[in-house]
Structure formats: C-alpha cells, structure tokens
Amino acid sequence: MLEMLMNPRKVEREPWEMFFVGLFYAAISILLVNWIFAKDLVLSKYSSILIVTFTVMFSIPFMYYIIKLEEVKNIREKSNFSLIKEHGRALSALIYLFLGFVVAFAFFYIAMPNQTPINFKAQIEQYCAINSVNLDNCVKNNGIVTGNLVKTTTGYASSGAHFFSILTNNVFVMIFVLVFSLAFGAGAIFILAWNASVIGAAIGIFTNATLNKIHIGLVRYMVHGIPEIAAYFVAALAGGILSVAIIKHEFGKPEFSKVLQDSITMLLLAILILIIAAFIEVFVTPKFFG
C-alpha cells in the first residue's frame, strides 16, 4: 500500500518530496521495531539491523520503479546530454530520500537516549571501528556494553595515506552497490540505508559530544557525505539499469549496447565524484570542524 503513495514520475518532477518520504520511512521503521520487538529477548538484540531492514523494505518498491523508468530513458533519449539530465532528476530524488533517512536516524539517536544503545548498536560499533584507536572504549563511551573489542593502531596516518584509505574504502562500497544492484535490481538500497543509519549515528555522537545542535552535525558529515552518497546512487542506477537491460534485451543488440555504454559512463562519473568527496573529507572538513 505504501508504494502506491509515491509515483516515481511525479517524484522526478518534485524530487524534494522524497526527503519527507525518507524521513517517514526511517521514522516509522524505528517506531515499529521498538513497538514490535522491544520485549523479544532475542530479536531486540538485533534492533539496529531490523531498523535498516524495515527501511529497506519500505524503499524497495520505489527503487524498482525508478530504475525501470531510467532504463526506458536509455533507449528513448538520443543525446548523452539529455540522458545525463534525465538521470540527474532521478539522482536528486534518491539523494533527498537518503537525506530523509539521515535526518530521521540522527533525530531518534538524540531524542531517544535510553533506546540508542539498542536501536544503533551496530551503527555505533561501525562508527567506532572507523574512527577510534580503541574500539572497546569507544563503544562503552557511547553506551554499548560488549566483550573484548579492543582495536589498536599505530597512530594517525598522513593526510595522503588517509586520503587513499578513504578512497579505497569508498570504491569498495561502490563496487558492492554495483554488484547488489546488478544482482537484485533495487538491492543496493540496503547498503545505502545502512550507510544512512551509520551517518545518522555519527551525527548523533558528534552532536552529543560537542553539545552542538543537530544541524551542526548534519553540516559536519553532509559536506562530504552528499557527493559520496551521490556517487553510490549513480553506481546503483548504473547497475540497476544494466540489470533491467540484461533481462529485456539480448546481448549484442543496439539497445543493450547503448545501455552498457551509458552504465560505464555513469560508473566513471561515480569514481570521479568519490575522489572529490574523499578530498573534501580529508583536507577540507577537518579545517572547519576538527
């Protein structure tokens, strides 16, 4: 029923509406998981994953419909410029959807402190694994009680090494997005919803640690997060469009060749955007936010 509330053709004309859709999907996922599984001794331990799963289930119909529309455009459009412009509308809608996820996750992280260790356990551990020298202390400081998760490093790497580390990790994520979208069409939404939940938790952690308002945390992570996620969505569209083309068209036909060429162009564009996003994350953001 929920998928009938949002027409992908309408969204491409007014992509900002997807922000509120993403906000609603993530918020209702958190509330449903807390309502349904809070008293379950086993499933309540996995609320952080169930929240992402519910968000994905709500989003899959829209992702499927919009990928089908984009594949049709590959066949219909003649010029590359008009095709990129058409894909740009779908990309905008998906980015607004993602931003809605992030804002909802960050809000509930801050607004429900008693539930945060349950609702965002996996996300906090992921955040600490990426950003902390001592994983065990990091998760404990954020309300998570675990076993021995100590992770030590030799210290912070140079900016250049950190840049290539971030870029390599982001390219691997992009590859997973591409593979998921090729295999399942709309399957990449799981990785993207997971990333939204981790970023939402990171914003909540930053906001609580610095006693800043949530909008400061949003700016802190969205400066590089928006281009990074845009690259993932470009890869998701490329893989999803190619997946649909493989089903509908035979190899070697002009229609399939056109879709393949467009998908490769989109992947190259995604890599370029990831390079820019990694540069901003390593060299620009720390200068303003520390």
N, C-alpha and C positions, 0 to 999 in steps of 0.2 A: 504493500500500500504506500509506504513512504516514497518509493521510487517514482510514483505517479505524481508526487507533489512538485517535481522539478523536471521541466522539459529541457534537454540539452540544447536544443535550438534557441530557446529563449535565453538560456544562461549565456550563450555566446554573444548575445546582444547586450546583456547586462551582467557581465561576469562578476561584479562586486556582490551580487546576491549570494554567490557561493560562500562568501565569508560567513554569513549568518547560517547557511546550511551546515558548514563545517563546525561552527560554534554549537549548533543544535545537536549534530550527530555525536560529537565528543562529550558534550554535557550529559545527554541522555544515556550514553554508554556508561559513564561514571556512576550516574544515579541508579541505573538498572543493575549494574554489577553489585553496588553496595546494598541494594534492596534485596536482590535475589540470592546472592552468595555470601552475604556477611556472616550468617550463622552456620555455614557449612564448614566443618572442621578442616576439610581437605581443599576444596576449591577456593576458599577465602585466602589461602596462602598464595594463590596464583592470580589474585585480582588485577595486578599490574598488567599481566598478559591478556586476561579476559577483557579488560577495558579496551585494549588495542584491537582485539578480535572483534568485539561488538562494533567498534568504529569502522573497521574494515567491512563488515557485513552490511552496514548501512550504506557504505560508499560504493560498493562493487557495481550495483546496477547503473549508477551514473557513469562510472568509469567505462563500463562496457558500451553504453550507448554513445558516449562521446568519441570513443575510439572508432566505432563503426562509422560515425559521421566523418571523422578525419580521413579514414581510408577512402571514402567516396570522393572526397575533395582531391585526393591524389590523382584520381582518374579523370575528374572533371576539369581541374584547373590546367591551363596551358603554360603559363609563365611561372618561373620559380619565385618571382617577387610576390605575385598574388597568392601563391601557395603558402609562402612563409607568413604573409599577412593573415591568411585564414587560420593557420596553425597557431599564430600568436593569440587569437581570440580564445581558443581552447586552452592554451597555456595560462592565460590570465585567469580563466575560471578555475583551473586547478590550483594555481598559486593562492587565490583567495580562499579556496577550500582548505588548503594547508594552513593558512594563517588563522582561519577559524578554529582548526584543531589546536594550534599552538596556544592561542589566547584562552581557550576553554581549559586546556590542561594546566596552564600556568595559574589561572584563576582558582581552580579547585585545589591545586597544590597549596596555595597560600590560604584559601578560605576554609579548608578542612584540615587543619594541622593534626588533629587526632587520627585522621584516616590516611594521612600522607604516607606513613611507613608501610601501609598495606597497599594503597592504591598505586604507589610509584616505587615499590621496592626494586624491581628490575631496572627501572629507569635511573634510579639513584646509583645503583651499582655500576651501570654502564657509564654514567657521568663520572663517577669516581675512578673507574678503570682508565678513562681517557685523560683525566685532568689531575689525578693525585699520585704523589710518590708512594704514599702508604694507603692502600685501598681499605684495609681494615679500619683504620682511624677515621677515614673519610666517611664511610657508610655509618659508623657509630655516631659521628658528629651530626649526621642527618637523620638520626632516629632509627637506623636499621641495626638489629642485633643479629649477627651471623657467626659462623665459625671462623676459622683462621683463613683470612683472605689477603694476608699481607703481600703487598707488591712493592718492591723497591726498585729504584732506578739509579743510574749513576749521576743523575742531575739533569738539568735542562739542557737540551741540545742547542746548537747555534741556530740563529734565525733561518739560515739556508737549509740546514738539515731538518728543522721543524717544518719548513715550507714543503719540502719534498715528502716528508712523512704524512702531513695533512693531505697533500695532493694525491699521494699513492692510496691512502685510505679512502678518499672520496671517489677515486676512479674505480676501486674495487666495489664500492657501494653502487656506483653507476652500472657496473657490469652485472651485479646481482639484480638490479632493477630491470635491466635489459633482458636477462635470462628469464626472470619471473614474468615479464610482460609477453615475451615470446611464447613461453610455455602455457600461461594461463590467460593471456589477453589483458585482463584487468588485475592480474595477480600482483603487480608491482605496488598496488595501493597499500599492501601490508607493510612493506619496507618503509614507505613514505609516512604512513600513520605511526609506525614505531619511532621514526626519526622525529616526528612532530611531538610525540609524548616525551622523548628524551630532552628535546629543546625546551618544552614546557616545564619539565622538572628543573632543568638548568636555570631557566629564568626565575623559577621559584626559589631555588637555592641562592642565586645571586641577590635576589630581592631581599630575602630574609637575612643574608649575611651582611649586606651593606645598609640595611634599614632604608632602602630606597623604595619609591613607588614602583608598581609593576611596569609602568611604561618605560622606565629607565632600563630595566632588564630586557624588555622587548627590543629596544633600540640596540642594546649591547649585543644581542645574538642575531637580530634580523639584518644588521648591516651586511654581514657576510652570509647569513642564512638564506636570505631571499634568492640571491644569484645561485647559491649552491643547490637549493631545492628546485629552482627553475631548471637547472641542468638535469637533475634527476627526472623531472617531469618531461623534459624534451626526450630523454632516453626512453622513458616509459611510453610516450606517444610513438616514438620510432619503432620500438619493439611490438607494441600493440597493433599498430598499423600493418607492420610486416606480418604479424601473426594472422590477421584477418585476410591479408592478400594471399598468404600461402594456402589458406582454406578455400578462397574464392577463385583464385587464378592458377593456371598451370605454369610451371617453370618455363622460362623462355618466351612467354607471351609478352607483347609490348606493355600491357597493363602492369604485369608483375615487375618488369624491368624498371618501369617508371617509379613504382612504389619502392623498390630496392634502392634506387639511386637517391630518392628523397630521404629514405631512412638513414643511409650512410651520411648524407649531408647533415642531417639533424644530430647524429652522433658526434661528428666532428665539431659542430657548434656547441654541443654539450661539454665536450672536453675543454674547449676554449673558455667557456663560462666557468668551469671548475678551476681552471688556472687563475682566473681573475678573482674568484671567491677565496681561494687559498691565499693569494697575495694579500687581500683585504684582511683576512683573519689573522695572519701572522705579522704583517707590517703596519697595518692601519689601525685596526680595532684596539690593540694594546696601548697605543699612544693616547687614546681618549678615555679608555675605561680601565686601564691597568691589567 
